[in-house]
């Protein structure tokens, strides 16, 4: 290989590396903008419509409401960060994909460790838990109804789109994983101690 070919190869590798890094950045920016700006803003706006329900409250006690929303928020953030770390460091991919359009790079390896040991979609669980925390904090009946519909839409999407792609990408490995691990609600009896320790190891 002469110097010209080496230069071309080096430039190609640099380009592909920069392209992948750009995809990761765009994926996370799009994900953060949509899931942590647009969706929460929608719940806040919906809370202004609670007059339809005569401003009925989900939880009467302010202390209980604040404590519960705080706990849920913490759990949701832990699962979001934890699952993203595993997806990036083990799966070698990003989370931003929808309806067959991959913004961040797709995962190269099926991740079944860490939070993925408890459920197949820990990122979704984390996001929905954060939204539940917000709805409880707002004490919004309208927000609660919207969240129920959102959960239904998410389940439909995961079942009819995301899981089909994963079967296509990972075949029998994912099918076996799907048989053992629940879709969204974590099964915490699955070697919880080992997984919690691995969370700190990865950080």
C-alpha angles and dihedrals in degrees: 000000000000126000093263092055091045090052092049091048091048092050091048092051091047091050093049091047092050091045092053091047090050090051091052092050093047091046093054093042092052091045094049093045094050104035099035103032113023098037096045090046088054091054091049091050091048091053087066088066094062089106085083087068094041089255093290112180129230092212122018099201114079092203093052090045094051094044094047094046090048093052092047091048091053093048091048094050092047092053093045095051094038094051093045091052092052093043092052100040100037105020092041090218145091136248103236109104134120138168091357095308112120113201096171120038115282118248114267095202132039108249113218100154134085112012089355087068089067100043138354094241109037091155090058090046089052094049094047090048090053090050091049089052090052093048091050091046090051089043087218124165090189090053091049092053090048090050091053090053090045091053090050091051092047092051091050092050095047093048098044103033118012097044093047089054092049091051088050093048100041105019119189092003091066094040090057091045090050091054093056105037129057121241104239115340106080121238098217095188089078101105093300095176095054093047094048090051090050089055090064092042092056091050 
